Amino acid sequence: MSKTIIGLLICGLCFPILAQPKQENSDELEKRNGFKSIRLATPIEKIVGATFKKDLLEQNEFPAKLYSVKNDSLKTIGEVRVKEITIKTYKDLVYEIEVNTEKDQRLMKGMEKALGKARYNLRTEAYHWRAQSLSLTFIGNKNSLTLVYKSYPIFKMMYTDRGKKIDDIAEDF
C-alpha cells in the first residue's frame, strides 16, 4: 500500500514538469545568430542588399549607422511577407536586425516551434527569447509584427570603448 502511495506521489510530482510547454531553446537561437543570411556581429559589407540610410547615436551616445536591406531571398518567412529589414551597425559590425512583417499568427507559432516558448514581458508587451550572445524580441501591433535581434558582444564593445575614452581623459590631466 505504501509503495502505491509513493508511486502516485512521484507521478504527481513529475506530471506537472512533463506537462510544461517546451521552454526557450537558446542553443537554436545561438546557432541561427540572426535572421536568415543576416548574422549578428558580421561586417556590413558582407550583407547582400544593404544600403546606408543615415548616421545615428545609439542610446544618445554611441555612433552607429542605419541600413536598409533589399534582397529577394529575404522577402518572406514561409508565406509571411517581410515589409522591411533594417540593420544597425557599430564600427561596421551588425549589432541589431529589425524585421518588420505583415501580421500573421503563424509567425509566432513557427518561432515557438523552432525556439521554444517565449517569455512575455507585460511592461513592454513583447515576447523574448535569450541566448548567450543575443536576444530576439517579438513585438506585435495593430498592422504588423516586428522581430528585433540584438548582439550582446557588440553592446559590450560599445561600453568597453566608452570606458577607454574615460580612461584617456583621466590620463590626460
C-alpha positions as CSV (number, residue, x, y, z in Angstrom):
1,M,0.0,0.0,0.0
2,S,2.8,2.5,0.8
3,K,4.5,1.7,-2.5
4,T,1.4,2.6,-4.3
5,I,1.1,5.9,-2.5
6,I,4.8,6.7,-3.0
7,G,4.4,5.8,-6.8
8,L,1.4,8.2,-7.0
9,L,3.3,11.0,-5.3
10,I,6.2,10.6,-7.6
11,C,3.9,10.6,-10.7
12,G,2.1,13.6,-9.2
13,L,5.3,15.5,-8.9
14,C,6.7,14.5,-12.3
15,F,3.5,15.2,-14.3
16,P,3.5,19.0,-14.0
17,I,7.1,19.0,-15.1
18,L,6.4,16.9,-18.1
19,A,3.2,18.8,-18.9
20,Q,5.1,22.2,-19.1
21,P,5.3,23.6,-22.6
22,K,8.8,23.4,-24.2
23,Q,10.8,26.3,-22.9
24,E,13.0,28.5,-25.0
25,N,15.8,26.8,-26.9
26,S,18.7,29.1,-26.5
27,D,21.0,26.7,-28.4
28,E,18.9,27.0,-31.6
29,L,18.8,30.8,-31.3
30,E,22.5,30.9,-30.8
31,K,23.1,28.7,-33.8
32,R,20.9,30.9,-36.0
33,N,22.6,34.1,-34.7
34,G,20.3,36.4,-36.7
35,F,17.7,36.5,-39.4
36,K,18.2,34.1,-42.4
37,S,21.5,35.1,-44.1
38,I,22.0,38.2,-41.9
39,R,24.2,37.3,-38.9
40,L,24.9,39.5,-35.9
41,A,28.5,40.7,-35.5
42,T,29.0,40.4,-39.3
43,P,30.8,43.2,-41.1
44,I,28.2,45.2,-43.0
45,E,30.0,44.8,-46.4
46,K,29.1,41.1,-46.3
47,I,25.3,41.8,-46.1
48,V,23.9,41.5,-49.6
49,G,21.5,44.3,-50.5
50,A,22.4,46.6,-47.6
51,T,22.0,50.3,-48.3
52,F,23.2,53.1,-46.0
53,K,20.3,55.2,-44.7
54,K,21.8,57.5,-42.0
55,D,24.1,58.0,-39.1
56,L,22.6,57.8,-35.6
57,L,23.5,57.8,-31.9
58,E,22.6,54.6,-30.1
59,Q,21.3,55.4,-26.6
60,N,22.3,59.1,-27.4
61,E,25.9,58.2,-27.0
62,F,27.3,55.5,-29.4
63,P,27.9,56.4,-33.0
64,A,26.1,53.9,-35.2
65,K,24.8,53.6,-38.8
66,L,21.4,52.5,-40.0
67,Y,21.0,50.4,-43.2
68,S,18.0,49.0,-45.0
69,V,18.2,45.7,-46.7
70,K,16.6,44.7,-50.0
71,N,17.2,41.1,-51.0
72,D,14.9,38.7,-52.8
73,S,15.9,35.8,-50.6
74,L,14.6,37.8,-47.5
75,K,11.2,38.8,-48.9
76,T,9.2,36.2,-46.9
77,I,9.3,34.0,-43.8
78,G,7.4,31.0,-45.1
79,E,4.3,32.6,-46.6
80,V,4.5,35.7,-44.3
81,R,5.6,38.8,-46.3
82,V,8.5,40.8,-44.9
83,K,7.8,44.5,-45.3
84,E,11.1,46.0,-44.3
85,I,14.5,45.0,-42.8
86,T,16.8,47.5,-41.1
87,I,20.2,46.9,-39.6
88,K,22.2,48.9,-37.2
89,T,26.0,48.8,-37.1
90,Y,28.7,49.9,-34.7
91,K,32.2,50.1,-36.1
92,D,30.7,48.5,-39.3
93,L,29.6,45.3,-37.3
94,V,25.9,44.4,-37.2
95,Y,24.5,44.7,-33.7
96,E,20.8,44.9,-34.4
97,I,18.5,43.5,-37.0
98,E,14.9,44.6,-37.2
99,V,12.5,42.6,-39.4
100,N,9.0,44.1,-39.9
101,T,6.4,41.7,-41.3
102,E,2.7,41.6,-42.1
103,K,0.6,40.4,-39.2
104,D,0.2,36.6,-39.3
105,Q,-0.4,34.4,-36.2
106,R,1.6,31.6,-37.9
107,L,4.8,33.5,-37.4
108,M,4.7,33.3,-33.6
109,K,3.7,29.6,-33.8
110,G,6.6,28.9,-36.1
111,M,9.0,30.7,-33.9
112,E,7.9,28.9,-30.8
113,K,8.2,25.6,-32.6
114,A,11.8,26.4,-33.6
115,L,12.9,28.3,-30.5
116,G,10.6,27.1,-27.7
117,K,8.2,29.1,-25.6
118,A,9.0,32.8,-25.4
119,R,8.9,34.8,-22.2
120,Y,6.3,37.5,-22.2
121,N,7.1,40.9,-20.7
122,L,4.0,42.7,-19.5
123,R,5.7,46.1,-19.2
124,T,6.9,46.1,-22.8
125,E,4.1,43.9,-24.2
126,A,6.7,41.9,-26.1
127,Y,7.9,38.3,-26.2
128,H,11.5,37.5,-25.7
129,W,14.0,34.7,-26.4
130,R,17.5,34.9,-25.0
131,A,20.8,33.1,-25.7
132,Q,24.3,33.5,-24.5
133,S,25.3,36.2,-27.1
134,L,22.0,37.5,-28.4
135,S,18.3,38.2,-27.8
136,L,15.2,38.1,-30.0
137,T,12.2,40.2,-29.3
138,F,8.8,39.7,-30.9
139,I,6.5,42.8,-30.9
140,G,3.0,42.8,-32.3
141,N,0.9,45.8,-33.1
142,K,-2.3,46.5,-35.0
143,N,-1.0,46.1,-38.5
144,S,2.4,44.3,-38.3
145,L,4.8,42.2,-36.4
146,T,8.4,43.2,-35.6
147,L,11.3,40.9,-34.8
148,V,14.4,42.5,-33.2
149,Y,17.7,40.6,-32.9
150,K,20.4,42.2,-30.7
151,S,24.0,41.2,-30.2
152,Y,25.3,41.3,-26.6
153,P,29.1,41.2,-27.6
154,I,28.7,44.4,-29.7
155,F,26.9,46.2,-26.9
156,K,29.6,45.1,-24.6
157,M,32.2,46.5,-27.1
158,M,30.3,49.9,-27.0
159,Y,30.6,50.1,-23.2
160,T,34.2,49.0,-23.2
161,D,35.0,51.7,-25.8
162,R,33.3,54.3,-23.6
163,G,35.4,53.2,-20.7
164,K,38.6,53.6,-22.7
165,K,37.6,57.1,-23.6
166,I,37.1,57.9,-19.9
167,D,40.5,56.4,-19.1
168,D,42.1,58.5,-21.9
169,I,40.6,61.7,-20.4
170,A,41.7,60.7,-16.9
171,E,45.3,60.1,-18.1
172,D,45.4,63.4,-20.0
173,F,45.1,65.5,-16.8
